[in-house]
Each structure stands twice: as structure tokens, then as C-alpha cells.
Amino acid sequence: MHPEAAKRFFFRAPFGERTPDVLAALRRGGFEDMLWNIDSRDWSPQVDGPAAANRVTALMLTKRRGILLFHDVFPTARIALPEILSSFGQAGITWLDCHAVPGG
């Protein structure tokens, strides 16, 4: 786990919909809102595992950093993630799993 992540609590609003009331409630509760900047589109019926992996890989190479959006309820993610991890191998990327971040 990244050392800074251990000190913070994050929340991703469903569909990324953040309102002033939601943001205020998060702050009161000690949470930070967290959004993504790379959407795998694993939720789309037109995107299969390899297409999601290709999309994420291309965007990661372009942006050089990012927060990936995957959904554990779609089988596309289970196919794409191993491909992505394998593609980058020992590239020096620090991967964080939202379930490993306190409050995640």
C-alpha cells in the first residue's frame, strides 16, 4: 500500500455524481471524494475484456498516471486486469487496490 493512502479515507460517488451536499457530508465524515481519469468501460456490453485492456493500456501510456475505473460485478474486469498487469510487468508502477486502502 502506498504510505500516503494509509492516512486517508476515500469515497467514489456512484456514477461520479457529486453534489455540494455530498461533498460537505464527506468532509464532515473525514472522507475525500475520489474520481477516476481512466474508465475501462467494462460496464459497456460493446467492450470485451481485451478491448478494455487495450483501452486502459493506451490511456495509461498517454497519461502516464491515473486512477482506473473497473467494476468487480462485470466479468470484463476479470479478463482485462490480468492482461494490463502483465503488459506493464516490472515497469515501476505502483498499483493500489481500493479494497486495500483504509475505508475503501
Backbone as a ProteinNet text record, in pm:
[ID]
protein_1_A
[PRIMARY]
MHPEAAKRFFFRAPFGERTPDVLAALRRGGFEDMLWNIDSRDWSPQVDGPAAANRVTALMLTKRRGILLFHDVFPTARIALPEILSSFGQAGITWLDCHAVPGG
[TERTIARY]
83.8	0	89	49	120.2	113	225.4	225.9	124.4	103.4	7.2	-136.6	-164.7	-301	-343.4	-248.4	-281.3	-339.8	-319.4	-364	-496.4	-552	-667.2	-780.2	-902.1	-1019.8	-1086.2	-1120.5	-1173.3	-1313.7	-1388.5	-1522.5	-1542.2	-1591.4	-1626.4	-1777.7	-1832.4	-1977.6	-2022.2	-2132.3	-2182.4	-2202.2	-2154.9	-2161.9	-2082.2	-2002.2	-1923.1	-2006.4	-2129.7	-2218.9	-2190.8	-2134.6	-2100.8	-2181.3	-2248.7	-2324.1	-2257.4	-2285.5	-2229.7	-2265.4	-2387.7	-2428	-2347.2	-2326	-2247.2	-2103.8	-2045.3	-1906.8	-1892.9	-1989.3	-1986	-1997.1	-2085.5	-2101.4	-1973.3	-1909.3	-1783.2	-1677.8	-1664.4	-1565.7	-1595.1	-1722.9	-1759.6	-1723.4	-1736.4	-1705.8	-1559	-1476.2	-1333.3	-1293.9	-1382.1	-1354.2	-1314.6	-1242.8	-1213.6	-1286.1	-1338.9	-1400.3	-1289.2	-1312.1	-1212.4	-1281.8	-1230.6	-1282.5	-1173.4	-1208	-1116.5	-1084.7	-975.1	-948	-924.8	-934.7	-927.9	-1043.4	-1140.4	-1257.9	-1235.9	-1235	-1214.9	-1335.2	-1447.7	-1575.1	-1614.4	-1572	-1606.5	-1755.6	-1828.2	-1973.2	-2048.4	-1979.8	-2045.6	-2055.1	-2172.9	-2185.3	-2101.9	-2061.7	-1981.6	-1831.9	-1790.9	-1649	-1622.6	-1536.7	-1499.4	-1368.3	-1321.6	-1200.2	-1078.3	-1044.8	-929.2	-943.2	-1062.9	-1082.9	-1064.5	-1114.9	-1096.4	-948.8	-877	-733.4	-657.9	-690	-623.5	-651.9	-775.4	-814	-737.1	-737.9	-670.4	-519.8	-461.3	-317.3	-280.5	-355.8	-327.6	-340.4	-444.2	-463.8	-357.5	-315	-207.9	-77.6	-48.7	73.5	66.7	-51.8	-69.8	-63	-136.8	-148.1	-31.6	33	147.4	110.2	-15.3	-62.9	-214.7	-274.2	-418.7	-484.1	-610.8	-696.4	-790.3	-779.1	-855.9	-991.9	-1093.5	-1227.7	-1260.5	-1275.9	-1324.8	-1436.2	-1520.1	-1631.4	-1618.1	-1616.4	-1598.3	-1720.9	-1829	-1950.3	-1957	-1861.9	-1861.9	-1745.8	-1770.9	-1662.8	-1552.5	-1583.6	-1484.2	-1361.1	-1381.6	-1269.9	-1180.7	-1239.4	-1160.5	-1073.5	-1113.1	-1033.5	-928.3	-968.9	-880.4	-766.8	-794.6	-691.9	-565.8	-575.6	-451.7	-371.3	-441.4	-371.9	-297.4	-361.2	-299.3	-177.8	-194.8	-83.2	33.5	4	108.5	177.3	100.7	157.1	261.9	238.5	329.6	440.2	425	531.1	599.9	728.9	812.2	839.2	739.3	756.6	770.1	772	786.3	656.6	545.3	414.7	376.4	323.8	269.4	120.3	75.4	-66.7	-130.3	-244.1	-321.1	-457	-499.3	-632.5	-722.1	-835	-921.9	-964.9	-969.4	-1007.9	-897	-774.5	-661.3	-640.8	-709.5	-697.8	-796.8	-753.1	-848.3	-973.3	-1085.4	-1212.7	-1256.4	-1171.4	-1203.2	-1287.8
-117.1	0	124.3	223	350	415.7	467.3	521.6	632.7	719.7	828.4	777.5	667	614.4	565.2	522.3	469.3	576.2	701.7	811.1	871.5	826.3	894.3	796.6	849.3	770.6	830.6	742.9	789.2	735.3	810	768.7	805.2	709.5	737	736.2	850	859.4	775.5	702.9	625.5	714.6	665.5	737.3	867.6	888.9	1010.6	1134.1	1114.2	1227.1	1284.9	1403.9	1471.9	1600.2	1617.8	1740.3	1814.2	1941.5	2014.3	1948.1	1896.1	1829.9	1703.3	1624.4	1501.2	1534.8	1632.2	1670	1722.7	1800.9	1852.2	1737.6	1642.2	1527.1	1443.6	1426.7	1352.9	1421.5	1551.6	1626.9	1614.2	1626.3	1612.5	1474.2	1373.8	1237.1	1199.5	1293.6	1266.5	1196	1198.9	1134.6	1236.9	1189.7	1268	1202.7	1286.3	1225.5	1186.9	1080	1027.5	993.5	1046	1011.8	941.4	895.3	825.1	915	885.2	956.8	858.9	730	628.7	531.2	536.9	449.8	330.9	212.8	91.1	62.4	120.7	95.6	-52.4	-116.6	-257.6	-278.7	-172.9	-176.6	-183.2	-153.6	-147.4	-285.7	-322.5	-452	-459	-343.4	-342.4	-358.9	-361.3	-370	-504	-585.8	-713.1	-695.1	-802	-794.8	-742.5	-799.1	-748.6	-601.2	-560	-420.1	-327.3	-368.4	-287.9	-279.6	-391	-392.4	-300.6	-307.4	-221.7	-74.4	-43.9	95	150.5	75.1	120.2	132.3	34.5	38.8	161.8	189.1	305.4	435.4	445.6	567.1	583.1	471.4	478.6	525.8	477.7	519.4	666.3	712.3	852.2	945.7	911.7	999.8	985.2	868.5	838.9	824.4	834.6	814.1	807.1	754.1	756	673.2	695	615.2	541.1	409.1	324.7	292.4	297.1	259.1	122.1	25.9	-107.5	-140.5	-232.6	-275.7	-425.9	-466.4	-608.7	-693.4	-632.1	-706.7	-747.6	-699.9	-734.4	-828.7	-935	-1028.4	-966.2	-857.6	-789.3	-752.4	-705.4	-665.1	-784.2	-899.4	-1019.3	-1064.9	-1029.6	-1063.5	-955.5	-829.9	-718.8	-697.5	-705.7	-671.9	-757.7	-890	-968.1	-928.9	-895.1	-851.5	-720.5	-627.8	-497.9	-516.2	-592	-614.6	-682.2	-776.6	-846.6	-753.1	-665.9	-574.3	-482.2	-439.9	-344.5	-410.7	-539	-614.6	-538.9	-522.6	-456.1	-311.1	-239.9	-103.6	1.3	-41.4	54.1	122.7	66.6	123.8	81.7	174.1	142.3	122.1	2.3	-31.4	-27.5	36.7	36.6	-25	-113.4	-173.4	-94.4	-46	35.5	-40.5	-174.1	-252.6	-255.4	-221.4	-221.7	-85.5	16.2	149.2	158.7	205.4	215.8	291.9	235.3	297.4	262.3	188.6	155.7	35.6
0	0	0	-72.3	-78.1	60.1	114	250.1	273.8	177.1	195.6	199.6	131.4	128.7	266	347.6	479.2	570.8	540.9	626.6	583.2	470.6	413.1	385.2	384.3	352.3	229.5	134	6	-18.5	-99.1	-138.8	-284.8	-363.1	-502.2	-512.6	-543.7	-557.9	-677.1	-662.9	-776.2	-898.8	-1010.3	-1137.6	-1136.5	-1032.5	-1023.1	-994.2	-950.6	-925.9	-787.1	-787.2	-663.1	-655.1	-545.1	-522.2	-406.4	-391	-276	-142.8	-131.6	-6.6	18.5	-85	-71.1	-33.4	-100.3	-71.3	71.3	116.9	254.7	355.1	327.7	417.7	422	308.6	305.9	392.2	375.7	455	604.5	641.2	783.2	836.6	751.7	793	781.5	736.7	725.8	597.4	496.8	369.1	263.8	165.3	45.8	-70.3	-160.3	-278.2	-374.8	-446.3	-538.5	-668.7	-776.5	-908.3	-986.9	-1102.7	-1191.1	-1309.5	-1377.3	-1502.2	-1617.5	-1586.9	-1692.5	-1669.8	-1757.1	-1748.7	-1840.8	-1784.4	-1864.1	-1954.2	-1919.5	-1988	-1980	-1872.9	-1853.1	-1835	-1811.4	-1793.5	-1926.3	-2036.5	-2166.9	-2231.3	-2280.8	-2348.8	-2477.6	-2531.6	-2654.3	-2627.5	-2500.7	-2466.9	-2399.1	-2463.1	-2401.4	-2324.1	-2261.3	-2179.7	-2253.8	-2370.8	-2443.4	-2485	-2523.9	-2562.8	-2443	-2326.8	-2205.4	-2169.7	-2180.9	-2151.1	-2246.4	-2374.3	-2473.5	-2446.7	-2414	-2386.9	-2267.1	-2158.1	-2036.1	-2058.2	-2124.8	-2151.1	-2233.2	-2338.2	-2422.6	-2343.6	-2261.8	-2183.8	-2075.5	-2015.8	-1916.2	-1979.7	-2099	-2167.6	-2208.3	-2241.3	-2280.3	-2159.5	-2054.9	-1938.4	-1840.5	-1840.9	-1753.4	-1606.1	-1572.8	-1436	-1442.9	-1340.1	-1342.8	-1235.4	-1224.4	-1137.9	-1231.5	-1228.8	-1320	-1260.1	-1343.4	-1301.3	-1359.2	-1270.8	-1303.7	-1205.8	-1243.9	-1159.2	-1136.6	-1011.4	-981.7	-1013.4	-1055.4	-1088.3	-1235.6	-1316.4	-1458.7	-1489.7	-1564.8	-1596.7	-1682	-1749.5	-1832.4	-1750.4	-1629	-1542.5	-1509.6	-1485.3	-1451.3	-1567.5	-1688.4	-1807.1	-1833.3	-1822.9	-1858.6	-1759.9	-1631.9	-1532.6	-1541.5	-1553.5	-1567.3	-1692.1	-1800.8	-1922.6	-1898.4	-1829.6	-1801.2	-1711	-1604.7	-1511.4	-1581.6	-1668.1	-1743.4	-1842.6	-1906.4	-2005.7	-1945.8	-1822.5	-1761.4	-1680.7	-1651.4	-1585.1	-1474.3	-1488.5	-1388.5	-1427.3	-1473.8	-1524.4	-1414.5	-1290	-1181.2	-1142.4	-1183	-1149.9	-1009.1	-932.3	-800.5	-816.8	-788.9	-801	-664.1	-651.1	-527.5	-556.6	-470.8	-479.2	-384.3	-432.7	-348.5	-224	-229.1	-111.9	-7.5	-47.7	46.1	109.8	62.2	118.9	234.8	352.5	464.7	422.9	453.4	416.8	275.5	199.1	61.1	45.8
[MASK]
++++++++++++++++++++++++++++++++++++++++++++++++++++++++++++++++++++++++++++++++++++++++++++++++++++++++

